[in-house]
Amino acid sequence: MKKEDKKVNFDLSTLSLEELIQVYEKITNFLEYLKASKINEKEKVEK
């Protein structure tokens, strides 16, 4: 399977403003989670 076949395509223009805000919040929360996880991993390595 080619890398192109694995991509998910969706059209943001079909979403309502409320749905766009929800997507934004989910992405932001996920990025914060990743950032926090990275910090925790550094703390574990230093101990």
mmCIF entry with sequence, helices, sheets and N, C-alpha, C, O atoms, coordinates in Angstrom:
data_MODEL
# 
_entry.id   MODEL 
# 
_entity.id                         1 
_entity.type                       polymer 
_entity.pdbx_number_of_molecules   1 
# 
_entity_poly.entity_id                      1 
_entity_poly.type                           'polypeptide(L)' 
_entity_poly.nstd_linkage                   no 
_entity_poly.nstd_monomer                   no 
_entity_poly.pdbx_seq_one_letter_code       MKKEDKKVNFDLSTLSLEELIQVYEKITNFLEYLKASKINEKEKVEK 
_entity_poly.pdbx_seq_one_letter_code_can   MKKEDKKVNFDLSTLSLEELIQVYEKITNFLEYLKASKINEKEKVEK 
_entity_poly.pdbx_strand_id                 A 
# 
loop_
_entity_poly_seq.entity_id 
_entity_poly_seq.num 
_entity_poly_seq.mon_id 
_entity_poly_seq.hetero 
1 1  MET n 
1 2  LYS n 
1 3  LYS n 
1 4  GLU n 
1 5  ASP n 
1 6  LYS n 
1 7  LYS n 
1 8  VAL n 
1 9  ASN n 
1 10 PHE n 
1 11 ASP n 
1 12 LEU n 
1 13 SER n 
1 14 THR n 
1 15 LEU n 
1 16 SER n 
1 17 LEU n 
1 18 GLU n 
1 19 GLU n 
1 20 LEU n 
1 21 ILE n 
1 22 GLN n 
1 23 VAL n 
1 24 TYR n 
1 25 GLU n 
1 26 LYS n 
1 27 ILE n 
1 28 THR n 
1 29 ASN n 
1 30 PHE n 
1 31 LEU n 
1 32 GLU n 
1 33 TYR n 
1 34 LEU n 
1 35 LYS n 
1 36 ALA n 
1 37 SER n 
1 38 LYS n 
1 39 ILE n 
1 40 ASN n 
1 41 GLU n 
1 42 LYS n 
1 43 GLU n 
1 44 LYS n 
1 45 VAL n 
1 46 GLU n 
1 47 LYS n 
# 
_struct_asym.id          A 
_struct_asym.entity_id   1 
# 
loop_
_struct_conf.conf_type_id 
_struct_conf.id 
_struct_conf.pdbx_PDB_helix_id 
_struct_conf.beg_label_comp_id 
_struct_conf.beg_label_asym_id 
_struct_conf.beg_label_seq_id 
_struct_conf.pdbx_beg_PDB_ins_code 
_struct_conf.end_label_comp_id 
_struct_conf.end_label_asym_id 
_struct_conf.end_label_seq_id 
_struct_conf.pdbx_end_PDB_ins_code 
_struct_conf.beg_auth_comp_id 
_struct_conf.beg_auth_asym_id 
_struct_conf.beg_auth_seq_id 
_struct_conf.end_auth_comp_id 
_struct_conf.end_auth_asym_id 
_struct_conf.end_auth_seq_id 
_struct_conf.pdbx_PDB_helix_class 
_struct_conf.details 
_struct_conf.pdbx_PDB_helix_length 
HELX_P HELX_P1 AA1 LYS A 3  ? LYS A 6  ? LYS A 3  LYS A 6  1 ? 4  
HELX_P HELX_P2 AA2 LEU A 12 ? THR A 14 ? LEU A 12 THR A 14 5 ? 3  
HELX_P HELX_P3 AA3 LEU A 17 ? GLU A 46 ? LEU A 17 GLU A 46 1 ? 30 
# 
_struct_conf_type.id          HELX_P 
_struct_conf_type.criteria    ? 
_struct_conf_type.reference   ? 
# 
loop_
_atom_site.group_PDB 
_atom_site.id 
_atom_site.type_symbol 
_atom_site.label_atom_id 
_atom_site.label_alt_id 
_atom_site.label_comp_id 
_atom_site.label_asym_id 
_atom_site.label_entity_id 
_atom_site.label_seq_id 
_atom_site.pdbx_PDB_ins_code 
_atom_site.Cartn_x 
_atom_site.Cartn_y 
_atom_site.Cartn_z 
_atom_site.occupancy 
_atom_site.B_iso_or_equiv 
_atom_site.pdbx_formal_charge 
_atom_site.auth_seq_id 
_atom_site.auth_comp_id 
_atom_site.auth_asym_id 
_atom_site.auth_atom_id 
_atom_site.pdbx_PDB_model_num 
ATOM 1   N N  . MET A 1 1  ? 0.846   -1.182 0.000  1.00 0.00 ? 1  MET A N  1 
ATOM 2   C CA . MET A 1 1  ? 0.000   0.000  0.000  1.00 0.00 ? 1  MET A CA 1 
ATOM 3   C C  . MET A 1 1  ? 0.890   1.245  0.000  1.00 0.00 ? 1  MET A C  1 
ATOM 4   O O  . MET A 1 1  ? 1.793   1.376  0.827  1.00 0.00 ? 1  MET A O  1 
ATOM 5   N N  . LYS A 1 2  ? 0.625   2.143  -0.928 1.00 0.00 ? 2  LYS A N  1 
ATOM 6   C CA . LYS A 1 2  ? 1.407   3.367  -1.024 1.00 0.00 ? 2  LYS A CA 1 
ATOM 7   C C  . LYS A 1 2  ? 1.035   4.331  0.096  1.00 0.00 ? 2  LYS A C  1 
ATOM 8   O O  . LYS A 1 2  ? -0.063  4.276  0.649  1.00 0.00 ? 2  LYS A O  1 
ATOM 9   N N  . LYS A 1 3  ? 1.963   5.203  0.410  1.00 0.00 ? 3  LYS A N  1 
ATOM 10  C CA . LYS A 1 3  ? 1.727   6.190  1.462  1.00 0.00 ? 3  LYS A CA 1 
ATOM 11  C C  . LYS A 1 3  ? 0.511   7.064  1.137  1.00 0.00 ? 3  LYS A C  1 
ATOM 12  O O  . LYS A 1 3  ? -0.252  7.426  2.033  1.00 0.00 ? 3  LYS A O  1 
ATOM 13  N N  . GLU A 1 4  ? 0.333   7.398  -0.126 1.00 0.00 ? 4  GLU A N  1 
ATOM 14  C CA . GLU A 1 4  ? -0.809  8.216  -0.552 1.00 0.00 ? 4  GLU A CA 1 
ATOM 15  C C  . GLU A 1 4  ? -2.131  7.532  -0.240 1.00 0.00 ? 4  GLU A C  1 
ATOM 16  O O  . GLU A 1 4  ? -3.115  8.204  0.071  1.00 0.00 ? 4  GLU A O  1 
ATOM 17  N N  . ASP A 1 5  ? -2.169  6.212  -0.318 1.00 0.00 ? 5  ASP A N  1 
ATOM 18  C CA . ASP A 1 5  ? -3.399  5.461  -0.070 1.00 0.00 ? 5  ASP A CA 1 
ATOM 19  C C  . ASP A 1 5  ? -3.821  5.512  1.394  1.00 0.00 ? 5  ASP A C  1 
ATOM 20  O O  . ASP A 1 5  ? -4.989  5.285  1.713  1.00 0.00 ? 5  ASP A O  1 
ATOM 21  N N  . LYS A 1 6  ? -2.880  5.807  2.282  1.00 0.00 ? 6  LYS A N  1 
ATOM 22  C CA . LYS A 1 6  ? -3.163  5.813  3.716  1.00 0.00 ? 6  LYS A CA 1 
ATOM 23  C C  . LYS A 1 6  ? -3.676  7.165  4.216  1.00 0.00 ? 6  LYS A C  1 
ATOM 24  O O  . LYS A 1 6  ? -4.147  7.274  5.348  1.00 0.00 ? 6  LYS A O  1 
ATOM 25  N N  . LYS A 1 7  ? -3.583  8.180  3.380  1.00 0.00 ? 7  LYS A N  1 
ATOM 26  C CA . LYS A 1 7  ? -3.988  9.520  3.806  1.00 0.00 ? 7  LYS A CA 1 
ATOM 27  C C  . LYS A 1 7  ? -5.499  9.628  3.923  1.00 0.00 ? 7  LYS A C  1 
ATOM 28  O O  . LYS A 1 7  ? -6.252  8.999  3.180  1.00 0.00 ? 7  LYS A O  1 
ATOM 29  N N  . VAL A 1 8  ? -5.919  10.446 4.879  1.00 0.00 ? 8  VAL A N  1 
ATOM 30  C CA . VAL A 1 8  ? -7.343  10.731 5.059  1.00 0.00 ? 8  VAL A CA 1 
ATOM 31  C C  . VAL A 1 8  ? -7.591  12.139 4.525  1.00 0.00 ? 8  VAL A C  1 
ATOM 32  O O  . VAL A 1 8  ? -6.927  13.093 4.929  1.00 0.00 ? 8  VAL A O  1 
ATOM 33  N N  . ASN A 1 9  ? -8.538  12.253 3.627  1.00 0.00 ? 9  ASN A N  1 
ATOM 34  C CA . ASN A 1 9  ? -8.875  13.557 3.060  1.00 0.00 ? 9  ASN A CA 1 
ATOM 35  C C  . ASN A 1 9  ? -10.264 13.966 3.520  1.00 0.00 ? 9  ASN A C  1 
ATOM 36  O O  . ASN A 1 9  ? -11.199 13.165 3.491  1.00 0.00 ? 9  ASN A O  1 
ATOM 37  N N  . PHE A 1 10 ? -10.391 15.199 3.936  1.00 0.00 ? 10 PHE A N  1 
ATOM 38  C CA . PHE A 1 10 ? -11.709 15.716 4.274  1.00 0.00 ? 10 PHE A CA 1 
ATOM 39  C C  . PHE A 1 10 ? -11.731 17.204 3.968  1.00 0.00 ? 10 PHE A C  1 
ATOM 40  O O  . PHE A 1 10 ? -10.692 17.864 3.956  1.00 0.00 ? 10 PHE A O  1 
ATOM 41  N N  . ASP A 1 11 ? -12.904 17.714 3.726  1.00 0.00 ? 11 ASP A N  1 
ATOM 42  C CA . ASP A 1 11 ? -13.086 19.096 3.315  1.00 0.00 ? 11 ASP A CA 1 
ATOM 43  C C  . ASP A 1 11 ? -13.595 19.916 4.500  1.00 0.00 ? 11 ASP A C  1 
ATOM 44  O O  . ASP A 1 11 ? -14.738 19.759 4.929  1.00 0.00 ? 11 ASP A O  1 
ATOM 45  N N  . LEU A 1 12 ? -12.746 20.781 5.017  1.00 0.00 ? 12 LEU A N  1 
ATOM 46  C CA . LEU A 1 12 ? -13.129 21.604 6.167  1.00 0.00 ? 12 LEU A CA 1 
ATOM 47  C C  . LEU A 1 12 ? -14.253 22.579 5.837  1.00 0.00 ? 12 LEU A C  1 
ATOM 48  O O  . LEU A 1 12 ? -14.963 23.037 6.732  1.00 0.00 ? 12 LEU A O  1 
ATOM 49  N N  . SER A 1 13 ? -14.413 22.892 4.574  1.00 0.00 ? 13 SER A N  1 
ATOM 50  C CA . SER A 1 13 ? -15.453 23.852 4.195  1.00 0.00 ? 13 SER A CA 1 
ATOM 51  C C  . SER A 1 13 ? -16.858 23.296 4.389  1.00 0.00 ? 13 SER A C  1 
ATOM 52  O O  . SER A 1 13 ? -17.831 24.049 4.370  1.00 0.00 ? 13 SER A O  1 
ATOM 53  N N  . THR A 1 14 ? -16.970 21.990 4.573  1.00 0.00 ? 14 THR A N  1 
ATOM 54  C CA . THR A 1 14 ? -18.292 21.388 4.783  1.00 0.00 ? 14 THR A CA 1 
ATOM 55  C C  . THR A 1 14 ? -18.723 21.447 6.247  1.00 0.00 ? 14 THR A C  1 
ATOM 56  O O  . THR A 1 14 ? -19.872 21.143 6.568  1.00 0.00 ? 14 THR A O  1 
ATOM 57  N N  . LEU A 1 15 ? -17.811 21.837 7.134  1.00 0.00 ? 15 LEU A N  1 
ATOM 58  C CA . LEU A 1 15 ? -18.126 21.881 8.559  1.00 0.00 ? 15 LEU A CA 1 
ATOM 59  C C  . LEU A 1 15 ? -18.731 23.225 8.945  1.00 0.00 ? 15 LEU A C  1 
ATOM 60  O O  . LEU A 1 15 ? -18.428 24.261 8.353  1.00 0.00 ? 15 LEU A O  1 
ATOM 61  N N  . SER A 1 16 ? -19.584 23.176 9.945  1.00 0.00 ? 16 SER A N  1 
ATOM 62  C CA . SER A 1 16 ? -20.150 24.415 10.487 1.00 0.00 ? 16 SER A CA 1 
ATOM 63  C C  . SER A 1 16 ? -19.107 25.072 11.389 1.00 0.00 ? 16 SER A C  1 
ATOM 64  O O  . SER A 1 16 ? -18.092 24.460 11.722 1.00 0.00 ? 16 SER A O  1 
ATOM 65  N N  . LEU A 1 17 ? -19.355 26.294 11.772 1.00 0.00 ? 17 LEU A N  1 
ATOM 66  C CA . LEU A 1 17 ? -18.429 27.001 12.657 1.00 0.00 ? 17 LEU A CA 1 
ATOM 67  C C  . LEU A 1 17 ? -18.262 26.244 13.968 1.00 0.00 ? 17 LEU A C  1 
ATOM 68  O O  . LEU A 1 17 ? -17.145 26.116 14.470 1.00 0.00 ? 17 LEU A O  1 
ATOM 69  N N  . GLU A 1 18 ? -19.348 25.747 14.521 1.00 0.00 ? 18 GLU A N  1 
ATOM 70  C CA . GLU A 1 18 ? -19.284 24.992 15.775 1.00 0.00 ? 18 GLU A CA 1 
ATOM 71  C C  . GLU A 1 18 ? -18.414 23.743 15.613 1.00 0.00 ? 18 GLU A C  1 
ATOM 72  O O  . GLU A 1 18 ? -17.615 23.421 16.492 1.00 0.00 ? 18 GLU A O  1 
ATOM 73  N N  . GLU A 1 19 ? -18.569 23.050 14.499 1.00 0.00 ? 19 GLU A N  1 
ATOM 74  C CA . GLU A 1 19 ? -17.764 21.846 14.253 1.00 0.00 ? 19 GLU A CA 1 
ATOM 75  C C  . GLU A 1 19 ? -16.297 22.200 14.058 1.00 0.00 ? 19 GLU A C  1 
ATOM 76  O O  . GLU A 1 19 ? -15.418 21.474 14.523 1.00 0.00 ? 19 GLU A O  1 
ATOM 77  N N  . LEU A 1 20 ? -16.022 23.307 13.377 1.00 0.00 ? 20 LEU A N  1 
ATOM 78  C CA . LEU A 1 20 ? -14.639 23.750 13.197 1.00 0.00 ? 20 LEU A CA 1 
ATOM 79  C C  . LEU A 1 20 ? -13.989 24.069 14.538 1.00 0.00 ? 20 LEU A C  1 
ATOM 80  O O  . LEU A 1 20 ? -12.826 23.736 14.764 1.00 0.00 ? 20 LEU A O  1 
ATOM 81  N N  . ILE A 1 21 ? -14.735 24.708 15.418 1.00 0.00 ? 21 ILE A N  1 
ATOM 82  C CA . ILE A 1 21 ? -14.221 25.029 16.754 1.00 0.00 ? 21 ILE A CA 1 
ATOM 83  C C  . ILE A 1 21 ? -13.917 23.749 17.523 1.00 0.00 ? 21 ILE A C  1 
ATOM 84  O O  . ILE A 1 21 ? -12.898 23.667 18.208 1.00 0.00 ? 21 ILE A O  1 
ATOM 85  N N  . GLN A 1 22 ? -14.786 22.754 17.417 1.00 0.00 ? 22 GLN A N  1 
ATOM 86  C CA . GLN A 1 22 ? -14.562 21.473 18.096 1.00 0.00 ? 22 GLN A CA 1 
ATOM 87  C C  . GLN A 1 22 ? -13.304 20.785 17.568 1.00 0.00 ? 22 GLN A C  1 
ATOM 88  O O  . GLN A 1 22 ? -12.520 20.240 18.345 1.00 0.00 ? 22 GLN A O  1 
ATOM 89  N N  . VAL A 1 23 ? -13.113 20.811 16.258 1.00 0.00 ? 23 VAL A N  1 
ATOM 90  C CA . VAL A 1 23 ? -11.913 20.215 15.658 1.00 0.00 ? 23 VAL A CA 1 
ATOM 91  C C  . VAL A 1 23 ? -10.675 20.944 16.165 1.00 0.00 ? 23 VAL A C  1 
ATOM 92  O O  . VAL A 1 23 ? -9.690  20.309 16.542 1.00 0.00 ? 23 VAL A O  1 
ATOM 93  N N  . TYR A 1 24 ? -10.721 22.272 16.176 1.00 0.00 ? 24 TYR A N  1 
ATOM 94  C CA . TYR A 1 24 ? -9.606  23.074 16.661 1.00 0.00 ? 24 TYR A CA 1 
ATOM 95  C C  . TYR A 1 24 ? -9.274  22.731 18.114 1.00 0.00 ? 24 TYR A C  1 
ATOM 96  O O  . TYR A 1 24 ? -8.105  22.561 18.463 1.00 0.00 ? 24 TYR A O  1 
ATOM 97  N N  . GLU A 1 25 ? -10.300 22.629 18.960 1.00 0.00 ? 25 GLU A N  1 
ATOM 98  C CA . GLU A 1 25 ? -10.085 22.314 20.374 1.00 0.00 ? 25 GLU A CA 1 
ATOM 99  C C  . GLU A 1 25 ? -9.487  20.925 20.549 1.00 0.00 ? 25 GLU A C  1 
ATOM 100 O O  . GLU A 1 25 ? -8.604  20.732 21.385 1.00 0.00 ? 25 GLU A O  1 
ATOM 101 N N  . LYS A 1 26 ? -9.956  19.961 19.774 1.00 0.00 ? 26 LYS A N  1 
ATOM 102 C CA . LYS A 1 26 ? -9.421  18.602 19.875 1.00 0.00 ? 26 LYS A CA 1 
ATOM 103 C C  . LYS A 1 26 ? -7.959  18.557 19.460 1.00 0.00 ? 26 LYS A C  1 
ATOM 104 O O  . LYS A 1 26 ? -7.144  17.897 20.105 1.00 0.00 ? 26 LYS A O  1 
ATOM 105 N N  . ILE A 1 27 ? -7.629  19.260 18.381 1.00 0.00 ? 27 ILE A N  1 
ATOM 106 C CA . ILE A 1 27 ? -6.239  19.294 17.921 1.00 0.00 ? 27 ILE A CA 1 
ATOM 107 C C  . ILE A 1 27 ? -5.363  19.984 18.958 1.00 0.00 ? 27 ILE A C  1 
ATOM 108 O O  . ILE A 1 27 ? -4.270  19.509 19.267 1.00 0.00 ? 27 ILE A O  1 
ATOM 109 N N  . THR A 1 28 ? -5.836  21.095 19.494 1.00 0.00 ? 28 THR A N  1 
ATOM 110 C CA . THR A 1 28 ? -5.080  21.841 20.502 1.00 0.00 ? 28 THR A CA 1 
ATOM 111 C C  . THR A 1 28 ? -4.859  20.993 21.752 1.00 0.00 ? 28 THR A C  1 
ATOM 112 O O  . THR A 1 28 ? -3.756  20.962 22.297 1.00 0.00 ? 28 THR A O  1 
ATOM 113 N N  . ASN A 1 29 ? -5.900  20.312 22.203 1.00 0.00 ? 29 ASN A N  1 
ATOM 114 C CA . ASN A 1 29 ? -5.774  19.445 23.380 1.00 0.00 ? 29 ASN A CA 1 
ATOM 115 C C  . ASN A 1 29 ? -4.801  18.305 23.117 1.00 0.00 ? 29 ASN A C  1 
ATOM 116 O O  . ASN A 1 29 ? -4.020  17.942 23.997 1.00 0.00 ? 29 ASN A O  1 
ATOM 117 N N  . PHE A 1 30 ? -4.840  17.744 21.930 1.00 0.00 ? 30 PHE A N  1 
ATOM 118 C CA . PHE A 1 30 ? -3.927  16.656 21.589 1.00 0.00 ? 30 PHE A CA 1 
ATOM 119 C C  . PHE A 1 30 ? -2.482  17.152 21.577 1.00 0.00 ? 30 PHE A C  1 
ATOM 120 O O  . PHE A 1 30 ? -1.586  16.464 22.068 1.00 0.00 ? 30 PHE A O  1 
ATOM 121 N N  . LEU A 1 31 ? -2.253  18.330 21.024 1.00 0.00 ? 31 LEU A N  1 
ATOM 122 C CA . LEU A 1 31 ? -0.902  18.890 21.007 1.00 0.00 ? 31 LEU A CA 1 
ATOM 123 C C  . LEU A 1 31 ? -0.401  19.175 22.419 1.00 0.00 ? 31 LEU A C  1 
ATOM 124 O O  . LEU A 1 31 ? 0.773   18.955 22.715 1.00 0.00 ? 31 LEU A O  1 
ATOM 125 N N  . GLU A 1 32 ? -1.274  19.661 23.287 1.00 0.00 ? 32 GLU A N  1 
ATOM 126 C CA . GLU A 1 32 ? -0.903  19.889 24.685 1.00 0.00 ? 32 GLU A CA 1 
ATOM 127 C C  . GLU A 1 32 ? -0.557  18.571 25.375 1.00 0.00 ? 32 GLU A C  1 
ATOM 128 O O  . GLU A 1 32 ? 0.392   18.501 26.157 1.00 0.00 ? 32 GLU A O  1 
ATOM 129 N N  . TYR A 1 33 ? -1.332  17.531 25.082 1.00 0.00 ? 33 TYR A N  1 
ATOM 130 C CA . TYR A 1 33 ? -1.061  16.205 25.639 1.00 0.00 ? 33 TYR A CA 1 
ATOM 131 C C  . TYR A 1 33 ? 0.318   15.717 25.191 1.00 0.00 ? 33 TYR A C  1 
ATOM 132 O O  . TYR A 1 33 ? 1.093   15.205 25.999 1.00 0.00 ? 33 TYR A O  1 
ATOM 133 N N  . LEU A 1 34 ? 0.616   15.876 23.913 1.00 0.00 ? 34 LEU A N  1 
ATOM 134 C CA . LEU A 1 34 ? 1.923   15.452 23.408 1.00 0.00 ? 34 LEU A CA 1 
ATOM 135 C C  . LEU A 1 34 ? 3.046   16.237 24.070 1.00 0.00 ? 34 LEU A C  1 
ATOM 136 O O  . LEU A 1 34 ? 4.081   15.672 24.425 1.00 0.00 ? 34 LEU A O  1 
ATOM 137 N N  . LYS A 1 35 ? 2.844   17.520 24.234 1.00 0.00 ? 35 LYS A N  1 
ATOM 138 C CA . LYS A 1 35 ? 3.851   18.366 24.878 1.00 0.00 ? 35 LYS A CA 1 
ATOM 139 C C  . LYS A 1 35 ? 4.078   17.916 26.320 1.00 0.00 ? 35 LYS A C  1 
ATOM 140 O O  . LYS A 1 35 ? 5.222   17.813 26.763 1.00 0.00 ? 35 LYS A O  1 
ATOM 141 N N  . ALA A 1 36 ? 3.005   17.649 27.048 1.00 0.00 ? 36 ALA A N  1 
ATOM 142 C CA . ALA A 1 36 ? 3.111   17.196 28.438 1.00 0.00 ? 36 ALA A CA 1 
ATOM 143 C C  . ALA A 1 36 ? 3.768   15.822 28.510 1.00 0.00 ? 36 ALA A C  1 
ATOM 144 O O  . ALA A 1 36 ? 4.565   15.566 29.412 1.00 0.00 ? 36 ALA A O  1 
ATOM 145 N N  . SER A 1 37 ? 3.448   14.953 27.587 1.00 0.00 ? 37 SER A N  1 
ATOM 146 C CA . SER A 1 37 ? 4.033   13.611 27.565 1.00 0.00 ? 37 SER A CA 1 
ATOM 147 C C  . SER A 1 37 ? 5.527   13.687 27.307 1.00 0.00 ? 37 SER A C  1 
ATOM 148 O O  . SER A 1 37 ? 6.302   12.932 27.895 1.00 0.00 ? 37 SER A O  1 
ATOM 149 N N  . LYS A 1 38 ? 5.927   14.585 26.439 1.00 0.00 ? 38 LYS A N  1 
ATOM 150 C CA . LYS A 1 38 ? 7.344   14.749 26.122 1.00 0.00 ? 38 LYS A CA 1 
ATOM 151 C C  . LYS A 1 38 ? 8.104   15.205 27.360 1.00 0.00 ? 38 LYS A C  1 
ATOM 152 O O  . LYS A 1 38 ? 9.204   14.721 27.628 1.00 0.00 ? 38 LYS A O  1 
ATOM 153 N N  . ILE A 1 39 ? 7.525   16.132 28.116 1.00 0.00 ? 39 ILE A N  1 
ATOM 154 C CA . ILE A 1 39 ? 8.146   16.614 29.349 1.00 0.00 ? 39 ILE A CA 1 
ATOM 155 C C  . ILE A 1 39 ? 8.266   15.465 30.349 1.00 0.00 ? 39 ILE A C  1 
ATOM 156 O O  . ILE A 1 39 ? 9.307   15.317 30.988 1.00 0.00 ? 39 ILE A O  1 
ATOM 157 N N  . ASN A 1 40 ? 7.221   14.652 30.496 1.00 0.00 ? 40 ASN A N  1 
ATOM 158 C CA . ASN A 1 40 ? 7.259   13.526 31.422 1.00 0.00 ? 40 ASN A CA 1 
ATOM 159 C C  . ASN A 1 40 ? 8.324   12.518 31.020 1.00 0.00 ? 40 ASN A C  1 
ATOM 160 O O  . ASN A 1 40 ? 8.998   11.960 31.886 1.00 0.00 ? 40 ASN A O  1 
ATOM 161 N N  . GLU A 1 41 ? 8.489   12.275 29.734 1.00 0.00 ? 41 GLU A N  1 
ATOM 162 C CA . GLU A 1 41 ? 9.511   11.344 29.274 1.00 0.00 ? 41 GLU A CA 1 
ATOM 163 C C  . GLU A 1 41 ? 10.904  11.865 29.621 1.00 0.00 ? 41 GLU A C  1 
ATOM 164 O O  . GLU A 1 41 ? 11.771  11.087 30.019 1.00 0.00 ? 41 GLU A O  1 
ATOM 165 N N  . LYS A 1 42 ? 11.131  13.172 29.475 1.00 0.00 ? 42 LYS A N  1 
ATOM 166 C CA . LYS A 1 42 ? 12.426  13.753 29.822 1.00 0.00 ? 42 LYS A CA 1 
ATOM 167 C C  . LYS A 1 42 ? 12.705  13.579 31.307 1.00 0.00 ? 42 LYS A C  1 
ATOM 168 O O  . LYS A 1 42 ? 13.834  13.275 31.692 1.00 0.00 ? 42 LYS A O  1 
ATOM 169 N N  . GLU A 1 43 ? 11.684  13.768 32.152 1.00 0.00 ? 43 GLU A N  1 
ATOM 170 C CA . GLU A 1 43 ? 11.848  13.618 33.593 1.00 0.00 ? 43 GLU A CA 1 
ATOM 171 C C  . GLU A 1 43 ? 12.209  12.184 33.944 1.00 0.00 ? 43 GLU A C  1 
ATOM 172 O O  . GLU A 1 43 ? 13.044  11.959 34.820 1.00 0.00 ? 43 GLU A O  1 
ATOM 173 N N  . LYS A 1 44 ? 11.598  11.209 33.280 1.00 0.00 ? 44 LYS A N  1 
ATOM 174 C CA . LYS A 1 44 ? 11.887  9.799  33.544 1.00 0.00 ? 44 LYS A CA 1 
ATOM 175 C C  . LYS A 1 44 ? 13.319  9.459  33.165 1.00 0.00 ? 44 LYS A C  1 
ATOM 176 O O  . LYS A 1 44 ? 13.989  8.706  33.872 1.00 0.00 ? 44 LYS A O  1 
ATOM 177 N N  . VAL A 1 45 ? 13.791  10.009 32.057 1.00 0.00 ? 45 VAL A N  1 
ATOM 178 C CA . VAL A 1 45 ? 15.147  9.730  31.591 1.00 0.00 ? 45 VAL A CA 1 
ATOM 179 C C  . VAL A 1 45 ? 16.170  10.327 32.544 1.00 0.00 ? 45 VAL A C  1 
ATOM 180 O O  . VAL A 1 45 ? 17.211  9.716  32.786 1.00 0.00 ? 45 VAL A O  1 
ATOM 181 N N  . GLU A 1 46 ? 15.899  11.504 33.090 1.00 0.00 ? 46 GLU A N  1 
ATOM 182 C CA . GLU A 1 46 ? 16.834  12.184 33.975 1.00 0.00 ? 46 GLU A CA 1 
ATOM 183 C C  . GLU A 1 46 ? 16.972  11.508 35.325 1.00 0.00 ? 46 GLU A C  1 
ATOM 184 O O  . GLU A 1 46 ? 18.001  11.671 35.981 1.00 0.00 ? 46 GLU A O  1 
ATOM 185 N N  . LYS A 1 47 ? 15.970  10.753 35.763 1.00 0.00 ? 47 LYS A N  1 
ATOM 186 C CA . LYS A 1 47 ? 16.002  10.128 37.094 1.00 0.00 ? 47 LYS A CA 1 
ATOM 187 C C  . LYS A 1 47 ? 16.915  8.952  37.143 1.00 0.00 ? 47 LYS A C  1 
ATOM 188 O O  . LYS A 1 47 ? 17.051  8.320  38.190 1.00 0.00 ? 47 LYS A O  1 
# 
